[in-house]
Amino acid sequence: MAIKKIAVLGAGLMGHGITQVAATVGFEVNMRDIEESFLSSGMEKIKWSIGKFVEKGRISEEDSKKALGRIKTTTSLKEATKDVDFVIEAIPENLKLKQQVFKEIDGYAPSHAILATNTSALPITEIAAATNRPEKVVGMHFFSPPQMMRLCEVTRGNKTSDETLNTTVELGKKFGKETIVCNKDIVGFVANRIMVPAGNIICWMVYKGEYTVEEVDAASIHKAAMPMGTFGLMDFVGIDVGGSVSKFMEERWPGYEMCPLIKEKIEKGELGVKTGKGFYTYPEKKWIPLDLPLEKAEKFDPLTGAYVAINTAADLLREDVATKENIDKAIKLGFNIPIGMLELADSIGIDVVVSKLKEIEKKYGPFYKPSPLLEEMVKKGELGTKTKKGFYEY
Ligand SMILES: NC(=O)c1ccc[n+]([C@@H]2O[C@H](COP(=O)([O-])OP(=O)(O)OC[C@H]3O[C@@H](n4cnc5c(N)ncnc54)[C@H](O)[C@@H]3O)[C@@H](O)[C@H]2O)c1
C-alpha cells in the first residue's frame, strides 16, 4: 500500500518528534492535539529541532522549510484523520483513552488506513478491539526523542494482518529507522521487556539492603563505563518513565513484581532531575555528574542487571518473539548500549550467566529462574565465544 498522508495524534514529547520525522522524509502530516496551545507548543519544538538539524548540516535550509510546509495542525480528530493512509497515535498512556480515540478514528479514517499506536506497554490487541478493523491495527513504538533514536519496534496484535505489519515495517524504514518486528503482543515488547526487569532487580537489591545506591552507581561508573551510573541514569531519564512500564508489567506479567522503592519515589513525586529529587538531589533541577570514589565500586557486580536482561532475551528468542539479531538490535539502538544482550551472554559465558541467575533466583524467587534455552545451551556445551558457539558462531 502506498502511503502519502499521515495523521499523528498528540503533539507532546513523542507526537511532535514523530511528526517532524515523517514530514522531513516527505510525508504530508496532520498533527492533532486537543488544544491549540499544545499544537503551537509542538510546532515550536519542531521548528527548534529542525533548526538544529540545519545548523549541523544534516538537512538544508530549503528542505527544512519544505518539511515544515508539509505539516498541518488541527484540534479536530475528524479533520486530522478523514483523508490519511496511516495514523500514528501518541496520546497519553491510558488504555481507556486510547480505545475511545481508536473507536472514533475508525469511524473517520478511510477504510484502507492503518491505525498504529506508539504505546510503550499497553496491549495492541485490546486497543484494536475498539475498532472494526483489528487487522489494520499495529504497534509502532518509537524511542525518545524520535528525531534522534533509530529504533522502531513494530508489534503484531492478535489480529494484525501480515500486510499491515509489512506496510508498517516499510514505513518505519522510510522514516530512516531500524525497524524490528515483535511477533507477540507482550508487555514491554522487546526492548523494554528486556531492560526494565534488569533495572528492577537492582532496585530490589538496594531495597533489601544488599547494596546502597552509591555502591551500585560507583560500580556502574568505574567498572562498567556507565557515565551516569544506574540510579543516576534513572534520575536523568525520569523515574516515572521506566516506572510506568514496570507497573504495567506487574499487572500483566505473571511473577513480575515492581520494586517498592520505585513505587515510593513515584508516589512522593521524587521523579529525578526534573523534580529536583530522585535517588540524588538536584537543587537547580539540572543534572549533576556523580562523583563517587573507587572504593565504593568494590562490592557490586555491574553485570547483575545484564544477567536478568540476558535471561529475558533468551526467553524471547525461545518463544519466537523476535530474531536474535533483532533482539540485540533492540537493546543497542533502543538504549544506545554498544553490545546486545545475547552477544554479551556469549562473551560472559552461558554457564556463568546460568550460575549467576541461580544465585539471584535463590534470593529473589522463581521469576529469575534461568531460561530453559540457557540450560539447554549449557548441556550442549554451547557456552559462547569460549566454545566458538553460543547464540552466535565464532
Ligand atoms: N515519553 C517517552 O519516552 C515515550 C517513549 C515511547 C513511547 N511513548 C508513548 O507515547 C505516548 C505519548 O507519550 P508522550 O511522552 O509523548 O506524552 P505527552 O504527555 O508528552 O504527550 C501526549 C499529548 O497527547 C495529547 N492528547 C491527549 N488526549 C489526546 C487526544 N484525545 N487526541 C490527541 N492528543 C491528545 C496531550 O494533550 C499531549 O500533548 C504514550 O503512549 C507513551 O507511552 C512515550
The ligand as an SDF file (V2000), in Angstrom:
LIG
                    3D

 44 48  0  0  0  0  0  0  0  0999 V2000
    7.9560    9.6090   26.5850 N   0  0  0  0  0  0  0  0  0  0  0  0
    8.6130    8.5680   26.1240 C   0  0  0  0  0  0  0  0  0  0  0  0
    9.8190    8.4000   26.3570 O   0  0  0  0  0  0  0  0  0  0  0  0
    7.8910    7.5640   25.2810 C   0  0  0  0  0  0  0  0  0  0  0  0
    8.6240    6.6540   24.5100 C   0  0  0  0  0  0  0  0  0  0  0  0
    7.9450    5.7550   23.7060 C   0  0  0  0  0  0  0  0  0  0  0  0
    6.5600    5.7270   23.6930 C   0  0  0  0  0  0  0  0  0  0  0  0
    5.8720    6.6130   24.4740 N   0  0  0  0  0  0  0  0  0  0  0  0
    4.4060    6.5570   24.4270 C   0  0  0  0  0  0  0  0  0  0  0  0
    3.9430    7.5920   23.5680 O   0  0  0  0  0  0  0  0  0  0  0  0
    2.6740    8.0640   24.0130 C   0  0  0  0  0  0  0  0  0  0  0  0
    2.7380    9.5610   24.2330 C   0  0  0  0  0  0  0  0  0  0  0  0
    3.7210    9.8430   25.1860 O   0  0  0  0  0  0  0  0  0  0  0  0
    4.3560   11.2990   25.3550 P   0  0  0  0  0  0  0  0  0  0  0  0
    5.5350   11.1190   26.2280 O   0  0  0  0  0  0  0  0  0  0  0  0
    4.5070   11.9400   24.0150 O   0  0  0  0  0  0  0  0  0  0  0  0
    3.1910   12.0280   26.1620 O   0  0  0  0  0  0  0  0  0  0  0  0
    2.9210   13.6060   26.2930 P   0  0  0  0  0  0  0  0  0  0  0  0
    2.1280   13.7610   27.5300 O   0  0  0  0  0  0  0  0  0  0  0  0
    4.1770   14.3700   26.1220 O   0  0  0  0  0  0  0  0  0  0  0  0
    2.0050   13.9330   25.0430 O   0  0  0  0  0  0  0  0  0  0  0  0
    0.7000   13.4520   24.8790 C   0  0  0  0  0  0  0  0  0  0  0  0
   -0.0790   14.5010   24.1140 C   0  0  0  0  0  0  0  0  0  0  0  0
   -1.3180   13.9490   23.7400 O   0  0  0  0  0  0  0  0  0  0  0  0
   -2.2960   14.9520   23.8780 C   0  0  0  0  0  0  0  0  0  0  0  0
   -3.6210   14.3430   23.9170 N   0  0  0  0  0  0  0  0  0  0  0  0
   -4.3450   13.9590   24.9760 C   0  0  0  0  0  0  0  0  0  0  0  0
   -5.5140   13.4080   24.5510 N   0  0  0  0  0  0  0  0  0  0  0  0
   -5.4850   13.4800   23.2260 C   0  0  0  0  0  0  0  0  0  0  0  0
   -6.3970   13.0990   22.2200 C   0  0  0  0  0  0  0  0  0  0  0  0
   -7.5610   12.5200   22.5270 N   0  0  0  0  0  0  0  0  0  0  0  0
   -6.0470   13.3230   20.9330 N   0  0  0  0  0  0  0  0  0  0  0  0
   -4.8490   13.8930   20.6130 C   0  0  0  0  0  0  0  0  0  0  0  0
   -3.9600   14.2970   21.5480 N   0  0  0  0  0  0  0  0  0  0  0  0
   -4.2910   14.0650   22.8230 C   0  0  0  0  0  0  0  0  0  0  0  0
   -1.9060   15.6960   25.1130 C   0  0  0  0  0  0  0  0  0  0  0  0
   -2.5170   16.9690   25.1440 O   0  0  0  0  0  0  0  0  0  0  0  0
   -0.3940   15.7560   24.9490 C   0  0  0  0  0  0  0  0  0  0  0  0
    0.0130   16.8960   24.2190 O   0  0  0  0  0  0  0  0  0  0  0  0
    2.3310    7.2610   25.2530 C   0  0  0  0  0  0  0  0  0  0  0  0
    1.5480    6.1560   24.8880 O   0  0  0  0  0  0  0  0  0  0  0  0
    3.6970    6.8000   25.7390 C   0  0  0  0  0  0  0  0  0  0  0  0
    3.6450    5.6240   26.4990 O   0  0  0  0  0  0  0  0  0  0  0  0
    6.5000    7.5350   25.2470 C   0  0  0  0  0  0  0  0  0  0  0  0
  1  2  1  0
  2  3  2  0
  2  4  1  0
  4  5  1  0
  4 44  2  0
  5  6  2  0
  6  7  1  0
  7  8  2  0
  8  9  1  0
  8 44  1  0
  9 10  1  0
  9 42  1  0
 10 11  1  0
 11 12  1  0
 11 40  1  0
 12 13  1  0
 13 14  1  0
 14 15  2  0
 14 16  1  0
 14 17  1  0
 17 18  1  0
 18 19  2  0
 18 20  1  0
 18 21  1  0
 21 22  1  0
 22 23  1  0
 23 24  1  0
 23 38  1  0
 24 25  1  0
 25 26  1  0
 25 36  1  0
 26 27  1  0
 26 35  1  0
 27 28  2  0
 28 29  1  0
 29 30  1  0
 29 35  2  0
 30 31  1  0
 30 32  2  0
 32 33  1  0
 33 34  2  0
 34 35  1  0
 36 37  1  0
 36 38  1  0
 38 39  1  0
 40 41  1  0
 40 42  1  0
 42 43  1  0
M  CHG  2   8   1  16  -1
M  END
$$$$
